[in-house]
Amino acid sequence: MADHLDAPHLPRSAAIDAYGNGGFAFAGMSHRGSLLCLPDAVWAWDVTKPEQIDKYSLARVFDAANSIDTLIVGTGAGIWLPPQELRNALRAVRVVLDTMQMAARKEIPSRRS
């Protein structure tokens, strides 16, 4: 995870308008890859597979835990069972972890040049 304050992000929350084709559309923009959507910002997230999700890749979640009730991790078409150690660490800061398959999706429209 990029720990730099200048890491790519939108400095406010935003609804996800569409997802698919390896990316997301939100706030009139699109992003290819994973996102970490928090109450105060939307961050590019360098996680590409479930095995990379741990307390270090979720440092921003732990930092913002006082304003998060539930963390939902989209798993694409696969199923991911989070390690008990991660669930316990999140539970210790009062964040519930839930996973959701995201195979059914609204496609991101292609941009015209």
C-alpha positions as CSV (number, residue, x, y, z in Angstrom):
1,M,0.0,0.0,0.0
2,A,1.2,3.5,-0.8
3,D,1.6,5.3,2.5
4,H,2.3,8.6,0.9
5,L,-0.1,11.5,1.4
6,D,0.1,12.2,-2.3
7,A,-1.0,8.7,-3.3
8,P,-3.8,8.7,-5.9
9,H,-7.1,9.5,-4.2
10,L,-10.3,11.4,-4.3
11,P,-10.4,13.5,-1.1
12,R,-14.0,12.8,-0.3
13,S,-16.4,9.9,-0.3
14,A,-18.2,8.9,-3.5
15,A,-20.7,6.4,-4.6
16,I,-19.6,3.7,-7.1
17,D,-21.7,4.3,-10.2
18,A,-20.5,1.1,-12.1
19,Y,-17.9,-1.6,-12.0
20,G,-16.6,-4.2,-14.3
21,N,-13.9,-4.7,-16.9
22,G,-11.4,-4.6,-14.1
23,G,-12.3,-1.1,-12.8
24,F,-14.8,1.3,-11.3
25,A,-16.7,4.4,-12.3
26,F,-17.3,7.1,-9.6
27,A,-17.6,10.8,-9.3
28,G,-17.4,11.3,-13.0
29,M,-14.1,9.4,-13.2
30,S,-13.0,5.8,-13.8
31,H,-10.2,3.8,-12.3
32,R,-8.7,0.4,-13.3
33,G,-7.8,-1.8,-10.4
34,S,-8.8,-2.0,-6.8
35,L,-10.2,0.8,-4.7
36,L,-10.3,1.4,-0.9
37,C,-13.5,3.5,-0.3
38,L,-13.5,5.2,3.1
39,P,-15.8,7.8,4.6
40,D,-13.4,10.6,3.8
41,A,-11.7,9.5,0.6
42,V,-11.5,7.0,-2.2
43,W,-8.0,5.6,-2.6
44,A,-6.3,3.6,-5.4
45,W,-5.5,0.3,-3.6
46,D,-2.6,-1.9,-4.9
47,V,-4.3,-5.2,-3.8
48,T,-4.8,-7.5,-6.8
49,K,-5.6,-10.8,-5.0
50,P,-7.1,-11.8,-1.6
51,E,-3.9,-13.1,-0.2
52,Q,-2.6,-9.5,-0.2
53,I,-5.4,-8.3,2.2
54,D,-4.0,-8.0,5.6
55,K,-3.7,-5.5,8.4
56,Y,-0.9,-3.7,6.5
57,S,-2.8,-3.3,3.3
58,L,-5.8,-2.2,5.4
59,A,-3.8,0.4,7.4
60,R,-6.1,3.2,6.2
61,V,-9.1,1.3,7.4
62,F,-7.5,0.8,10.9
63,D,-6.6,4.5,10.9
64,A,-10.2,5.4,10.1
65,A,-11.8,2.7,12.3
66,N,-13.8,5.2,14.4
67,S,-15.8,6.2,11.4
68,I,-16.3,2.7,9.9
69,D,-18.9,0.1,11.1
70,T,-18.6,-2.5,8.3
71,L,-15.8,-3.1,5.8
72,I,-17.2,-4.9,2.7
73,V,-14.5,-6.5,0.5
74,G,-15.6,-7.3,-3.1
75,T,-14.2,-10.6,-4.2
76,G,-15.0,-10.6,-7.9
77,A,-16.4,-14.0,-9.0
78,G,-14.4,-15.9,-6.3
79,I,-15.1,-16.6,-2.7
80,W,-12.6,-15.4,-0.1
81,L,-12.7,-16.4,3.5
82,P,-10.7,-13.8,5.5
83,P,-8.2,-15.2,7.9
84,Q,-9.4,-15.3,11.5
85,E,-6.4,-13.1,12.6
86,L,-7.6,-10.3,10.3
87,R,-11.2,-10.6,11.5
88,N,-9.9,-10.5,15.1
89,A,-7.8,-7.4,14.4
90,L,-10.7,-5.6,12.8
91,R,-13.1,-6.7,15.5
92,A,-10.6,-5.2,18.1
93,V,-11.2,-1.8,16.5
94,R,-14.9,-2.5,16.2
95,V,-15.0,-2.9,12.4
96,V,-17.1,-5.8,11.0
97,L,-15.6,-7.5,7.9
98,D,-17.9,-8.9,5.3
99,T,-17.1,-10.2,1.8
100,M,-19.3,-10.0,-1.3
101,Q,-19.0,-11.7,-4.7
102,M,-19.2,-9.0,-7.4
103,A,-19.6,-11.1,-10.5
104,A,-22.9,-9.6,-11.4
105,R,-22.1,-6.0,-12.4
106,K,-23.1,-2.9,-14.3
107,E,-20.5,-2.5,-17.0
108,I,-18.4,0.6,-17.2
109,P,-19.2,2.4,-20.4
110,S,-16.3,2.8,-22.8
111,R,-14.9,6.2,-23.1
112,R,-14.9,7.8,-26.5
113,S,-11.8,9.6,-27.6
